[in-house]
Amino acid sequence: MKRNVSNLLALLAGLLIYSSAFAQTRGIEGTVTDEKKQPVSFASVIIKGTTKGTTTAQNGSFKLEVPPNAILVIRAVGYTVREVPIGSEQQFTITLTENASDLNEVVVTALGVRKEKRNLTFSAQEVKSDEILRAKEPNVLNTLTGKVAGVQITSSSGMPGSSARIVIRGITSISGENQALFVMDGVPINNDESGGTYNGGSGTNRLADIDPATIESVNVLKGAAATALYGSAGARGVVLITTKKGTGSRKPTVTLSSGLSFEKTIYPDRQYLYAQGDKGVFFDGETQKSSTSWGPRMDTLTRNGEKVPAHHPLDEFFQTGVTSNSTISVSGGGPVSNYFMSYSYFDQKGTIPVTSYARHSTFAKYSTQILDKLNATFQLTYSSANNKKVPEGYGLESPLWTVFTAPVSYNLKPYLNDDGTQRLYRYSRNNPYWVLDNILNTTVVNRFLPVFTLVYSPFEWLSITERAGADIYTDQQTYHVNMNDITYATGLTYNANKNFRQFNHDFIVQLRKQFNKTNVSLMLGNNVYSEHGDFMTVLGLGLAKPGYYNMASASAITYTGTEYLRRKVGFYAQAELDYNRMLVLSLTGRYDGSSVLSKENNYYPYGSVAGGFIFSELFQHEGLKKAINFGKIRASYATVGNDNVKTYATTTPYYQAIIYGDASSNLTFPYNGRNGFLISSSLGNPNLRNELQKEYELGLEMKLLNSRIGIEASYFNRRMSQGIVENISLANSTGYASTTINSARMSTKGIEVLLNLSPVRMKDFGWDVTVNYTRLRQRVEEIGGNLQQTSIGGIYAKNGEPWGLLFGTKYARTADGQLRINDAGLPYASGEFEAVGNITPDWIGGITNQLRYKQFNLSFFFDTKQGGYVLNSDDGYGLYYGSSKQTEKREDRVVAGVSDATGAPNKQVVTGQAYFQQISGITEAFIQNASYIKLRNVSLSYTFRKGASNRIPFKDASIVLTGRNLWIHKDASFTGGDPEVNSWGAGNGGLGVYTFSAPTARSFDCTLKFTF
């Protein structure tokens, strides 16, 4: 009995203690914000010593039941972990500070999702706003040159508004689009090249419409595992642009900046020693005309007893370019909203007179919390660009051909004779100064980029996002050639109008939950994409009077019109698991449908699996933790589909007919009031399917010695199959000339290394170094269609060889490699049309140094491309004309080689003129190494401390001095000004050719910035 009583008393005491403890558990609520009073969503709030907790909602709020004397542990991506004792308080406002350590760095990933960089299972590299602005480049694309491992940027020329090209991890398609997809704030934007000059020269890639000052960061996603969620276009890599936003609970902040720069042309090499003429005989260019400069030396040349003055055709033609850039921005916000607005005006006067590029850009972003759990963001980018250019290349309307090859003994001014005809030292060319006054290409682009985003978070673990965006622009191009032109004697006027509309919609559901030491997230989404373009061109020949370029004045007018519509729909999912902040697993899948493929094959699935192991979490020894702060190995495998083909390639269209005769008897429809159409000679393929890429990647990331040393290294292996190849030849018996098929196979292997060093970290002095290195190896395994090789514009793909071959003629050689010499004592071409070089570099890299001393900051940036060749057409023609730098050595010579006539070593003497004019017809003679090392950017800035003087009417100010292209080291074989120039724009077909393009420039800039 006594025992039973004792047990009952013990039970009652236990119940009493439990009830007391339960009664002391109470509910608390609060809000987690950052230092700018912005809510921190999806932060974990855990009771210390337990696994009990919650996560904050979209507005940063949380609710939690806690026991007495509990301590809350708050952890959020990118912020320092904070512990908060609850005490007796009921309401909490907890402020987190950003973590200065890059171990907790936050980056924007696919579909705009922000993640801790430590948890990424793929390769990505971010470029911050200050690096973008420091580059002083009007085109955002050029600001990335040399800064990101695995990325190659190719510029086209030094013409204002010229295009640039970006390729991530090498090409992905034999003949299709290879440039990366651009996404701004979650919405794809167009980066096509448009506005190319009618008679030669590149256009402008449309990323140039974006003001760099509105960009917060650029994040480059490289591998297939990183980009699979973006569908077909993501197969080429993705560049994520995040724009700036306002700050909540802050008074308006006004920032003004204004910069002015001066540009000086970097000239190609040429000879200035010899006058116009032939075989040493002087031609004055007036009574005797010639395109060649094989006359006597200028230092010995006299006429009528007076020394003939020497001219510098390039110095006299090119001018000092002047660029101004002014920006004003306003940002701020209240407790539940924030805003950012910006306006900029960029005005570039080119180094070629009459050329210019002017851009007005307006940007506005407004975010507000409509309801307790509903947040909305609206933003609008508007830009208006006006670009004036003259033709480039070797077309007869290009002034650069004549300037680069002009004799130094001839004065190109005045450009008119007394009778009003053109004055020039040679026949069949325009005087370059006449071109400046009579030929001009003008493009006007107006562009709108609206984005509307709604985020609804009904629960702490659930968010629903709906995002709609558009990219709409018009490109109006006018081009005119006045009467008395060499080609168009009666003049020409040309108009082209392009209307582009792109719409994108995403619906995304995200779920996040924590189970003890495991964080789990799931994302489900749907994407609908539509792209429409229409083009109208009008060509008018035969002007009514000189200088009157209205289309109504043309005597013969031809219209053309094209239109296309492309649609895509995609369903995607991503699941991620993070165990104990040590093991990360990510699975993605997407199912795409594309309108450009056949109906039977227009839907295709793909996905990825990736994992990361943060082995540094295992370290227990303090010494080891200090030596290796962070260490991660990662691996991924992905398959990606790519609908990389033009619209309507599955059909065989008709086109307006032209029946060709000789040059004067073409029969063009409509004819006598009747129209006529012919079926295309390119047969459509109704069975086209997507290209397929399979890629695996291995990576290592480490931070050593208190993050003074950071290493990121990646190795990837990608194989492309079912590659789409255009212009596959067909037998004449089919009635067609060519078609498009799925047949190509290609492999790409690469190594990328990013090294971050901080040799000095002191209060008043710091030194940081960033090094990147990329080495790629690509191989065309098969083209298909019984083809061994195929052309892509001016370059070639060939079975068993790297993509990007340059073809032409080579020297005829003996079996042991000696030159074969003909009866005239000269080398000659073998007669075979074969590979003479490859445009692909062996490796590329860059080094950035940043030094800080108190308020002074100095940065300087070198980048390099080693290997790869270019066809220097300038030098090919210069060898014949006698203007090439090589022709300075024009003494008589015996060309080393084996005589065809005797079979013995050649002993026949030839003149320098005969030798150089002979080899000017052999492509191998002007294939040149395009390697370079550039001091691309040097920047020195001084920042006035905030509040340094009460008399200063601003919060802070800075002055920045910048120099670009200050030094270029090029290979001895290259005679152009800048090996980076690519004459024919951003497309595949124009790569590797250097031909009478506007030279790049060396510039000096001063920028003042004030914040109020």
Beta strands, then each sheet from edge to edge (+ up, - down):
strand 1: 26-33
strand 2: 44-47
strand 3: 53-55
strand 4: 61-66
strand 5: 71-75
strand 6: 82-85
strand 7: 91-95
strand 8: 106-108
strand 9: 114-116
strand 10: 124-128
strand 11: 151-155
strand 12: 164-168
strand 13: 181-184
strand 14: 187-189
strand 15: 193-194
strand 16: 204-205
strand 17: 215-221
strand 18: 238-243
strand 19: 250-265
strand 20: 277-278
strand 21: 281-282
strand 22: 302-303
strand 23: 306-307
strand 24: 321-333
strand 25: 337-349
strand 26: 356-371
strand 27: 374-389
strand 28: 439-459
strand 29: 462-481
strand 30: 492-515
strand 31: 518-541
strand 32: 556-579
strand 33: 583-594
strand 34: 603-613
strand 35: 628-642
strand 36: 654-656
strand 37: 658-659
strand 38: 667-668
strand 39: 677-679
strand 40: 682-683
strand 41: 691-704
strand 42: 709-729
strand 43: 738-761
strand 44: 765-782
strand 45: 789-792
strand 46: 795-798
strand 47: 805-808
strand 48: 820-821
strand 49: 834-838
strand 50: 843-853
strand 51: 856-866
strand 52: 869-872
strand 53: 893-894
strand 54: 898-899
strand 55: 909-910
strand 56: 927-929
strand 57: 932-944
strand 58: 956-970
strand 59: 993-994
strand 60: 1001-1011
sheet 1: 4+ 1- 7-
sheet 2: 3+ 2- 5+ 6-
sheet 3: 8+ 9-
sheet 4: 10+ 17- 18+ 13+ 14-
sheet 5: 11+ 12-
sheet 6: 15+ 16-
sheet 7: 40+ 43+ 42- 41+ 35- 34+ 33- 32+ 31- 30+ 29- 28+ 27- 26+ 25- 24+ 19- 60+ 58- 57+ 51- 50+ 44-
sheet 8: 20+ 21-
sheet 9: 22+ 23-
sheet 10: 36+ 39-
sheet 11: 37+ 38-
sheet 12: 45+ 46-
sheet 13: 47+ 49-
sheet 14: 48+ 54+
sheet 15: 56+ 52- 59-
sheet 16: 53+ 55-
end
